[in-house]
Amino acid sequence: MRRFVLVVLGLAAIVTTARADYPEETFLARRDVTFTVPTPSAGSLPPVVGSLRLYRIRKGDTLMDVARLYGLGYNEIVDANPGLDPWVPPAGATVLLPTEWILPCCTYQGIVVNVPEMRLFYYTPAGPGQTRVHTYPVGLGRDDWQTPSGTFRVIGKTVNPQWNIPEDIRVEHIRERGDDRTFIPGGDPDNPLGKYRLELSMPMYRIHGTNIPWGVGMQVSHGCVRLYPEDIERLFPQVPIGTPGVFTYETVKVGRRGGAVYVESHEDIYGKTPAIFSAALNELSRHRVEGDVDRQKLEVGLRDSGGVPFVVSGSEDNPTRTSSACHDGAANTDHCQARNG
């Protein structure tokens, strides 16, 4: 545990040094990641939303910067760009932004957190037959403080919440760094809850902000769900008390876009799905599309896709799925992104 703390502190120092070009206002100004889709019917394949993008690294960028700029977590951008140093990527390197997702199955109302993906989806009605989807990366519980699976409801909302430190966590703090505080007041820079908190009917677990944004997309919490400050600020006012939710554990998701069936897979962070190929086949079978699947594509995709949805049968609506274009409004055209045609 001491080694873990030292590594975390070291990473924090690196990020603080490298992020000088990105004040908090930059992240607060970015757009919300939102989609409107036809409301999926019971038993249908979930839709694929978003599109892949590309980004060219500037001197001083870290993958943490880039991830946060595009509403991604550390896990997503690192998995999609294997072999690229996340802390000192070379200037000019092209980064794949995995801003394309299959919606988790099979609830399309309220809050859905897919634990292996480390991503939250929030569903609201958007008119007759339409559903609006907001999606945010999250930080989750460590191996020794796992975020659970199960259903819940939002039972309270607090601005600038005080953190009353549970005794077992306080003992850990004393052992690791000699900190014997029993609470941390709301608004304190040391408060890990950030500015906003959603209280849940699931005892001891909450959805809240964070005072360490670089931990989003990592397993760093004591089980609670942490969002970037700008994301919890957007989510908090939208969620009424009584909103239903679920923590689900889907290492493999199956979806459809146009005439193609897609699969998306993520690391089995808590060791609950050791046989990923069998899990994928089971999901395809459950949706009754296994007969048309190219098993070689499935095997290669599960091994090499890095969390990005990949086609296992049928024809893609856009075979390239990306096309380069300069970052809107960027003074330096080394910022590039890609959009579906």
LOTOR-938323 format. One line per 4 residues: number of its first residue (from 1); their letters; for each residue x, y, z of C-alpha. Coordinates in Angstrom, 1 decimal, decimal comma. Each point is the difference from the previous one (the first is absolute). Example, Ala and Ser with C-alpha at 12.3 -4.5 7.8 and 13.67 -1.06 7.14 Angstrom:
LOTOR-938323
1	AS	12,3/-4,5/7,8 ~ 1,4/3,4/-0,7
end
This chain:
LOTOR-938323
1	MRRF	0,0/0,0/0,0 ~ 2,9/2,4/0,8 ~ 1,4/-0,7/-3,5 ~ -3,5/0,8/-1,5
5	VLVV	-0,1/3,3/1,9 ~ 3,5/1,0/-1,2 ~ -0,8/-0,8/-3,6 ~ -3,2/2,0/0,2
9	LGLA	1,8/3,0/1,5 ~ 2,6/-0,2/-2,7 ~ -2,6/-0,1/-2,8 ~ -1,7/3,0/1,6
13	AIVT	3,3/2,0/-0,2 ~ 0,5/-0,9/-3,6 ~ -3,6/1,0/-1,0 ~ 0,3/3,3/2,0
17	TARA	3,2/0,8/-1,9 ~ -1,2/-1,0/-3,4 ~ -3,5/1,6/0,1 ~ 1,2/3,7/0,2
21	DYPE	-1,7/0,7/-3,4 ~ -3,4/-1,2/1,1 ~ -1,6/2,0/2,7 ~ -3,2/-1,3/1,6
25	ETFL	-2,0/2,4/-2,1 ~ 1,0/-1,9/-3,1 ~ -1,6/-3,2/1,2 ~ -3,1/1,8/1,5
29	ARRD	-0,6/1,5/-3,5 ~ 0,0/-3,2/-1,9 ~ -3,3/-1,4/-1,4 ~ -2,0/-2,6/1,7
33	VTFT	0,1/-3,5/-1,6 ~ -3,6/-0,5/-0,9 ~ -1,9/-2,0/-2,6 ~ -3,7/-0,4/-0,9
37	VPTP	-1,0/-3,5/-1,2 ~ -3,3/-1,8/-0,8 ~ -1,0/-1,6/3,3 ~ 1,2/-3,7/-0,2
41	SAGS	-2,8/-2,5/0,2 ~ 0,1/-3,0/2,3 ~ 2,2/-2,7/-1,5 ~ 1,5/2,1/-2,7
45	LPPV	3,7/0,6/-0,4 ~ 1,3/3,1/1,7 ~ 1,1/2,8/-2,3 ~ 3,5/1,2/-0,7
49	VGSL	0,5/3,7/0,7 ~ 2,7/2,5/-0,7 ~ 2,9/-0,2/-2,4 ~ 3,8/-0,5/0,1
53	RLYR	2,3/3,0/-0,1 ~ 3,6/0,7/-0,4 ~ 2,2/2,5/1,9 ~ 3,6/1,1/-0,7
57	IRKG	2,1/0,4/3,1 ~ 1,5/3,4/0,8 ~ 3,1/0,5/2,0 ~ -0,9/-0,2/3,7
61	DTLM	-3,2/-2,0/-0,5 ~ -0,6/-3,0/2,1 ~ -2,6/-2,6/-0,9 ~ -1,8/1,1/3,2
65	DVAR	-0,4/3,5/-1,5 ~ -1,3/-1,4/-3,3 ~ -2,4/-2,5/1,7 ~ -1,6/2,7/2,2
69	LYGL	-0,2/2,4/-3,0 ~ -2,2/-2,6/-1,8 ~ -2,0/-1,4/2,9 ~ 2,1/-3,2/0,4
73	GYNE	1,5/-1,8/2,9 ~ 3,6/-1,1/0,5 ~ -0,8/-3,6/-0,7 ~ -1,8/0,7/-3,3
77	IVDA	2,7/2,1/-1,6 ~ 2,9/-2,3/1,2 ~ -1,8/-3,1/-1,1 ~ -0,7/1,5/-3,5
81	NPGL	3,7/1,1/-0,4 ~ 2,2/-2,9/1,2 ~ 3,7/0,7/0,1 ~ -0,4/3,8/0,2
85	DPWV	1,5/1,5/3,1 ~ -3,0/1,6/1,8 ~ 2,0/2,5/1,9 ~ 2,5/1,1/-2,7
89	PPAG	-1,4/-0,9/-3,4 ~ 2,2/1,3/-2,9 ~ -1,1/3,2/-1,6 ~ -1,6/-0,6/-3,4
93	ATVL	-1,3/-3,5/1,0 ~ -3,5/-0,8/-1,1 ~ -2,3/-1,2/2,7 ~ -3,2/-1,9/-0,5
97	LPTE	-2,9/1,4/2,0 ~ -2,4/-2,8/0,8 ~ -3,1/2,2/0,0 ~ -2,3/-2,8/-1,3
101	WILP	-2,0/-2,2/2,3 ~ -2,5/-2,8/0,0 ~ -2,7/0,8/2,6 ~ -0,1/-2,5/2,9
105	CCTY	-2,8/-2,5/-0,1 ~ -2,9/0,1/0,9 ~ -1,2/2,9/2,1 ~ -0,6/3,4/-1,7
109	QGIV	-1,2/2,2/2,8 ~ 1,7/1,7/2,8 ~ 3,7/-0,6/0,8 ~ 2,0/-3,0/-1,2
113	VNVP	3,6/-0,5/1,1 ~ 1,8/-2,7/-1,9 ~ 2,8/-0,9/2,5 ~ 2,6/-1,7/-2,3
117	EMRL	-0,4/2,8/-2,5 ~ 0,3/2,6/2,7 ~ -2,7/2,1/-1,6 ~ -3,4/1,4/1,0
121	FYYT	-3,0/0,4/-2,3 ~ -2,9/2,2/1,0 ~ -3,3/-0,4/-2,0 ~ -2,9/2,4/-0,2
125	PAGP	-3,0/0,3/-2,3 ~ 0,5/2,1/-3,1 ~ -3,4/0,0/-1,5 ~ -2,2/-2,7/-1,4
129	GQTR	2,0/-3,1/-0,7 ~ 3,3/1,8/0,7 ~ 2,5/-0,3/2,8 ~ 2,8/2,4/0,9
133	VHTY	3,3/-1,5/1,2 ~ 2,6/1,8/2,0 ~ 3,2/-1,9/0,6 ~ 3,0/0,7/2,3
137	PVGL	3,2/-1,9/1,0 ~ 0,3/-0,9/3,7 ~ 2,5/-1,1/2,5 ~ -1,0/-3,0/2,1
141	GRDD	1,1/-2,2/2,9 ~ 3,3/-1,6/0,5 ~ 0,4/-3,8/0,0 ~ -0,3/0,1/3,8
145	WQTP	-3,0/2,4/0,0 ~ -2,0/-1,2/-3,0 ~ -2,9/1,9/-1,5 ~ -2,9/-2,4/0,4
149	SGTF	-2,6/-1,2/-2,5 ~ -3,7/0,6/0,7 ~ -3,0/2,4/-0,4 ~ -0,5/3,2/1,9
153	RVIG	-1,9/3,3/0,1 ~ 1,2/3,5/0,5 ~ -1,2/1,0/3,5 ~ 1,8/3,3/0,6
157	KTVN	2,1/2,7/-1,6 ~ 2,6/2,2/1,8 ~ 2,1/3,0/-1,0 ~ 3,4/0,3/1,6
161	PQWN	-0,5/-3,2/2,0 ~ 2,0/-0,6/3,2 ~ 1,8/-3,3/0,0 ~ -0,5/-1,9/3,2
165	IPED	2,8/-2,5/-0,2 ~ -1,0/-3,6/0,7 ~ 2,1/-1,5/2,8 ~ 1,6/-2,7/-2,2
169	IRVE	1,1/2,7/-2,5 ~ 1,3/2,2/2,8 ~ 2,1/-2,9/1,3 ~ 1,4/-0,4/-3,5
173	HIRE	0,8/3,8/-0,1 ~ 1,8/-0,2/3,4 ~ 2,0/-3,0/-1,1 ~ 1,0/1,4/-3,4
177	RGDD	0,6/3,7/0,7 ~ -0,7/0,8/3,7 ~ -3,3/1,8/-0,8 ~ -2,4/-0,6/2,9
181	RTFI	-2,8/2,4/-1,1 ~ -3,5/-1,2/0,6 ~ -1,6/2,3/-2,7 ~ 0,9/2,4/-2,7
185	PGGD	-2,3/3,0/-0,4 ~ -1,8/0,8/-3,3 ~ 2,0/2,3/-2,3 ~ 3,4/-1,1/1,5
189	PDNP	2,6/-0,7/-2,8 ~ 0,7/-3,3/1,7 ~ -3,6/-1,2/-0,2 ~ -0,1/-2,9/-2,4
193	LGKY	-3,8/0,5/-0,6 ~ 0,5/3,2/-2,0 ~ -2,8/2,5/-0,2 ~ -3,1/-2,2/-0,7
197	RLEL	-1,2/-3,4/1,3 ~ -2,9/-2,2/-0,9 ~ -1,0/-2,2/2,9 ~ -1,2/-3,5/-0,9
201	SMPM	-2,3/-2,6/1,7 ~ 2,9/-2,4/-0,2 ~ 1,6/0,5/3,4 ~ 3,6/1,4/0,1
205	YRIH	0,1/0,8/-3,7 ~ -0,3/3,4/-1,7 ~ 0,5/1,7/-3,4 ~ 2,0/3,2/0,4
209	GTNI	2,7/2,3/-1,3 ~ 3,6/-0,2/0,9 ~ 3,0/2,2/1,1 ~ 2,3/-2,2/-2,1
213	PWGV	-1,3/0,1/-3,6 ~ 2,8/-2,1/-1,4 ~ -1,4/-3,0/2,0 ~ -3,1/-0,2/-2,4
217	GMQV	0,4/-3,2/-1,9 ~ 2,1/-1,6/2,8 ~ -0,8/-2,3/2,9 ~ 0,8/2,5/2,8
221	SHGC	-3,1/0,4/2,2 ~ -1,4/-2,0/2,9 ~ -2,9/-1,2/-2,2 ~ -1,8/3,3/-0,8
225	VRLY	-0,3/1,4/-3,5 ~ 2,1/3,1/-0,8 ~ -0,6/2,3/-2,9 ~ 2,0/2,9/-1,5
229	PEDI	-1,0/3,3/1,7 ~ -1,5/1,3/-3,2 ~ -2,0/-3,2/-0,5 ~ -1,6/-0,2/3,4
233	ERLF	-0,8/3,7/-0,3 ~ -2,0/-0,9/-3,1 ~ -1,6/-3,2/1,3 ~ -0,9/1,2/3,5
237	PQVP	-2,9/2,4/-0,9 ~ -1,5/-2,4/-2,6 ~ -0,5/-2,9/2,4 ~ -3,2/0,2/2,1
241	IGTP	-0,3/-1,8/3,3 ~ -1,5/-3,3/-0,6 ~ 1,9/-0,7/-3,2 ~ 0,6/-3,7/-0,5
245	GVFT	3,4/-1,4/-0,7 ~ 2,1/-3,1/-0,3 ~ 3,6/-1,0/0,4 ~ 0,5/-2,7/-2,7
249	YETV	3,0/-2,1/-0,9 ~ 0,2/-0,5/-3,8 ~ 3,5/-0,8/-1,2 ~ -1,5/-0,7/-3,4
253	KVGR	-2,7/2,1/-1,7 ~ -1,8/-0,8/-3,2 ~ -1,7/2,6/-2,2 ~ -1,2/1,0/-3,4
257	RGGA	0,6/2,9/-2,3 ~ -1,5/-0,1/-3,5 ~ 0,5/-3,4/-1,4 ~ 2,9/-1,0/2,2
261	VYVE	0,2/-1,8/3,4 ~ 2,7/1,4/2,2 ~ 1,7/-1,4/3,1 ~ 1,8/2,1/2,7
265	SHED	2,1/-1,5/2,7 ~ 1,8/1,3/3,1 ~ 2,5/-1,2/2,6 ~ -1,5/-2,3/2,6
269	IYGK	1,1/2,3/2,8 ~ -1,4/-2,1/2,9 ~ 0,7/-3,4/-1,5 ~ -3,7/-0,9/-0,5
273	TPAI	0,1/-1,1/-3,6 ~ 3,2/-2,0/-0,6 ~ -1,1/-1,6/-3,3 ~ -0,6/3,1/-2,2
277	FSAA	-0,5/-1,9/-3,2 ~ -2,7/-2,2/1,5 ~ -1,6/3,1/1,6 ~ -0,1/1,6/-3,5
281	LNEL	-1,6/-3,1/-1,5 ~ -2,6/-0,1/2,8 ~ -0,9/3,7/-0,6 ~ -0,3/-0,5/-3,8
285	SRHR	-2,1/-3,1/0,6 ~ -2,2/1,8/2,5 ~ -0,7/2,6/-2,7 ~ -0,5/-2,8/-2,6
289	VEGD	2,6/1,3/-2,4 ~ 2,8/-2,6/0,6 ~ -0,8/-1,9/-3,2 ~ 1,3/2,8/-2,3
293	VDRQ	3,1/0,9/2,0 ~ 3,5/-0,3/-1,5 ~ 1,8/-1,8/2,9 ~ 3,4/1,0/-1,2
297	KLEV	-1,0/3,7/0,0 ~ -1,4/-0,6/3,5 ~ 3,2/-1,6/1,3 ~ 2,2/2,6/-1,5
301	GLRD	-2,2/2,9/1,2 ~ -0,2/-1,3/3,5 ~ 3,8/-0,2/0,1 ~ 0,9/3,2/-1,8
305	SGGV	-2,9/2,5/0,0 ~ 1,1/1,9/3,1 ~ -3,5/0,7/1,2 ~ -1,2/1,3/-3,4
309	PFVV	-3,2/-1,5/-1,6 ~ 0,9/-2,3/-2,9 ~ -2,1/-1,7/-2,7 ~ -0,6/-3,7/0,2
313	SGSE	-2,7/-0,4/-2,7 ~ -1,7/2,1/-2,7 ~ 1,1/3,2/-1,6 ~ 1,1/3,1/1,8
317	DNPT	-2,0/3,2/-0,7 ~ 3,4/1,7/-0,6 ~ 2,9/-2,4/-0,7 ~ 2,7/2,5/1,0
321	RTSS	-1,9/1,4/3,0 ~ 2,4/2,9/0,2 ~ 1,0/2,9/-2,2 ~ 2,6/2,6/1,0
325	ACHD	-0,8/3,6/0,6 ~ 1,7/2,8/1,9 ~ -1,2/0,6/3,6 ~ -2,7/2,7/-0,1
329	GAAN	1,3/3,4/1,1 ~ 3,6/-1,3/0,7 ~ 2,7/2,5/-0,7 ~ 2,4/-2,9/-0,5
333	TDHC	-1,1/-2,3/-2,8 ~ 2,0/-2,8/1,5 ~ -3,2/-0,6/2,0 ~ -2,0/-2,3/-2,3
337	QARN	-3,0/-2,1/0,5 ~ -2,1/-2,3/-2,1 ~ -3,7/-0,4/-0,5 ~ -2,2/-2,5/-1,8
341	G	-0,6/1,2/-3,5
end
